[in-house]
């Protein structure tokens, strides 16, 4: 019988004012993926689909390492959406065949009199048919442990987002403004005639 675990996490980030609005930055979902996860654990499969190898998770005496395929895309209004497409548990075939992960999330810029804020939410659900030793564990204990594990996963993603997103946004703005300056400088250079 499958056991269901769930967790949700909300986030709100005050965005410092920059020469380029964060809405333009958010139209590049691959940048958000880089802010969410270490480059060594992500692989871009297509323009909007990414494979994320999660850190190993310990659940009671089990240690599993999910690999999740996610679609991350941006709407023209700057809202980014995230949906899991599939999941694989490497090295644990029994669990892999009886494991389903569903992740949904969004992040959107909102304008306030005090400035722009990013508001988002992620909902994570796991359905798993646990192997026999765990079927004898009382369901409330299993659910409390599993829900706590999912909550800690979302909390670590939130912390990384809080630490990395604004730093990457600042870096992106600097690189964009430098590119523009170089473009405007090059148009002002005199053309030399090669004689």
C-alpha positions as CSV (number, residue, x, y, z in Angstrom):
1,X,0.0,0.0,0.0
2,X,1.4,3.4,-1.0
3,X,2.2,6.0,1.6
4,X,1.8,9.6,0.8
5,X,4.1,12.4,2.0
6,X,3.6,16.1,1.4
7,X,5.3,19.4,2.1
8,X,4.9,23.0,1.0
9,X,7.1,26.0,1.2
10,X,6.5,29.7,0.5
11,X,9.1,32.3,-0.2
12,X,9.2,36.1,-0.4
13,X,12.3,38.0,-1.5
14,X,12.8,41.7,-1.6
15,X,14.5,42.6,-4.8
16,X,17.1,45.5,-4.7
17,X,16.5,48.0,-7.5
18,X,18.8,47.4,-10.5
19,X,19.1,49.1,-13.9
20,X,17.3,46.1,-15.5
21,X,14.1,44.9,-14.0
22,X,14.1,41.4,-12.5
23,X,11.2,40.5,-14.9
24,X,13.8,40.4,-17.7
25,X,16.1,38.1,-15.7
26,X,13.2,35.7,-14.9
27,X,12.5,35.1,-18.6
28,X,15.6,32.9,-18.6
29,X,14.5,29.8,-16.7
30,X,18.0,28.2,-16.9
31,X,19.3,30.9,-14.6
32,X,16.7,30.0,-12.0
33,X,17.7,26.3,-12.2
34,X,21.4,27.4,-11.7
35,X,20.3,29.3,-8.6
36,X,18.3,26.4,-7.3
37,X,20.9,23.6,-7.7
38,X,24.6,23.1,-8.0
39,X,25.8,23.0,-11.7
40,X,27.5,19.6,-11.1
41,X,24.1,18.1,-10.3
42,X,22.0,19.6,-13.2
43,X,21.8,18.7,-16.8
44,X,19.8,20.6,-19.4
45,X,17.9,18.2,-21.6
46,X,16.0,20.8,-23.7
47,X,15.2,24.5,-23.6
48,X,12.8,24.0,-20.7
49,X,13.6,20.6,-19.3
50,X,16.3,19.9,-16.8
51,X,17.5,16.8,-14.9
52,X,18.4,17.3,-11.3
53,X,20.3,14.8,-9.3
54,X,19.3,15.4,-5.7
55,X,21.6,14.8,-2.8
56,X,21.1,11.4,-1.1
57,X,18.1,11.4,1.3
58,X,18.0,9.3,4.4
59,X,14.6,7.9,5.4
60,X,14.7,5.8,8.5
61,X,17.3,3.2,7.5
62,X,17.0,3.8,3.7
63,X,19.2,6.1,1.7
64,X,17.9,7.0,-1.7
65,X,19.0,9.5,-4.3
66,X,16.2,10.7,-6.6
67,X,16.9,12.1,-10.1
68,X,14.1,14.4,-11.1
69,X,13.3,15.7,-14.6
70,X,11.7,19.1,-14.3
71,X,10.1,21.5,-16.8
72,X,10.9,25.1,-15.9
73,X,9.4,27.9,-18.1
74,X,8.6,31.6,-17.9
75,X,5.5,33.4,-19.0
76,X,5.8,36.8,-20.7
77,X,4.7,38.5,-17.4
78,X,7.9,37.2,-15.7
79,X,6.2,34.4,-13.7
80,X,8.3,31.2,-13.6
81,X,6.7,27.8,-13.3
82,X,8.3,24.5,-12.3
83,X,6.8,21.1,-12.7
84,X,8.3,17.6,-12.3
85,X,8.0,15.4,-15.3
86,X,9.5,12.2,-13.9
87,X,11.7,10.7,-11.2
88,X,14.1,7.8,-10.9
89,X,15.6,6.3,-7.8
90,X,19.0,5.1,-8.8
91,X,20.4,1.8,-7.3
92,X,17.2,0.8,-5.6
93,X,14.9,-0.9,-8.1
94,X,12.2,-2.0,-5.6
95,X,11.6,1.6,-4.5
96,X,12.1,3.0,-8.1
97,X,9.2,0.9,-9.4
98,X,7.0,2.0,-6.5
99,X,7.9,5.7,-6.2
100,X,6.2,8.8,-7.7
101,X,7.2,12.4,-7.1
102,X,5.2,15.4,-8.0
103,X,6.7,18.9,-7.6
104,X,4.9,22.1,-8.6
105,X,6.1,25.6,-8.0
106,X,6.0,29.2,-9.2
107,X,7.9,32.4,-8.6
108,X,6.5,35.8,-9.6
109,X,7.5,39.4,-9.3
110,X,5.0,41.7,-7.5
111,X,5.2,45.5,-7.4
112,X,4.7,47.2,-4.1
113,X,5.2,50.9,-3.0
114,X,8.4,49.8,-1.3
115,X,9.7,48.1,-4.4
116,X,9.6,44.7,-6.2
117,X,9.2,41.4,-4.3
118,X,9.5,37.9,-5.6
119,X,6.7,35.7,-4.2
120,X,6.6,31.9,-4.7
121,X,5.5,28.6,-3.5
122,X,6.5,25.0,-4.0
123,X,4.4,21.9,-3.3
124,X,6.1,18.5,-3.1
125,X,4.3,15.2,-2.9
126,X,5.8,11.7,-2.9
127,X,3.8,8.4,-3.2
128,X,5.9,5.4,-2.3
129,X,5.1,1.7,-1.6
130,X,7.7,1.0,1.1
131,X,9.4,-2.4,1.3
132,X,8.0,-5.0,3.9
133,X,10.1,-4.0,7.0
134,X,8.5,-0.5,6.9
135,X,4.9,-1.8,6.4
136,X,5.0,-2.8,10.1
137,X,5.9,0.7,11.2
138,X,2.9,2.7,12.4
139,X,1.6,5.0,9.6
140,X,1.7,8.2,11.7
141,X,5.4,7.6,12.4
142,X,6.1,7.0,8.7
143,X,4.2,10.0,7.6
144,X,5.8,12.3,10.2
145,X,9.2,11.2,9.2
146,X,8.5,11.4,5.4
147,X,6.8,14.8,5.7
148,X,9.7,16.1,7.8
149,X,12.2,14.9,5.2
150,X,10.3,16.6,2.3
151,X,10.0,19.8,4.3
152,X,13.8,19.8,4.9
153,X,14.4,19.3,1.1
154,X,12.1,22.3,0.3
155,X,13.7,24.3,3.1
156,X,17.2,23.7,1.7
157,X,16.0,24.7,-1.8
158,X,14.5,27.9,-0.3
159,X,17.8,28.7,1.5
160,X,19.8,28.2,-1.7
161,X,17.3,30.3,-3.7
162,X,17.5,33.1,-1.1
163,X,21.3,33.1,-1.2
164,X,21.9,32.5,-4.9
165,X,19.1,34.2,-6.9
166,X,19.8,37.8,-6.0
167,X,23.6,37.3,-6.4
168,X,23.0,35.8,-9.9
169,X,20.6,38.6,-10.8
170,X,23.1,41.2,-9.8
171,X,25.9,39.4,-11.8
172,X,23.5,39.2,-14.8
173,X,22.7,42.9,-14.7
174,X,26.4,43.8,-14.5
175,X,27.2,41.6,-17.5
176,X,24.2,42.9,-19.5
177,X,25.1,46.6,-18.8
178,X,28.8,45.9,-19.7
179,X,27.7,44.3,-23.0
180,X,25.6,47.3,-23.8
181,X,28.4,49.7,-23.0
182,X,30.8,47.7,-25.2
183,X,28.2,47.7,-28.0
184,X,27.7,51.5,-27.7
185,X,31.5,52.1,-27.5
186,X,32.1,50.0,-30.7
187,X,29.7,52.1,-32.7
188,X,31.6,55.2,-31.8
189,X,35.0,53.9,-33.0
190,X,36.2,55.5,-36.2
191,X,36.5,53.2,-39.2
192,X,40.1,52.9,-40.3
193,X,40.7,52.5,-44.0
194,X,43.2,49.8,-44.8
195,X,45.3,51.2,-47.6
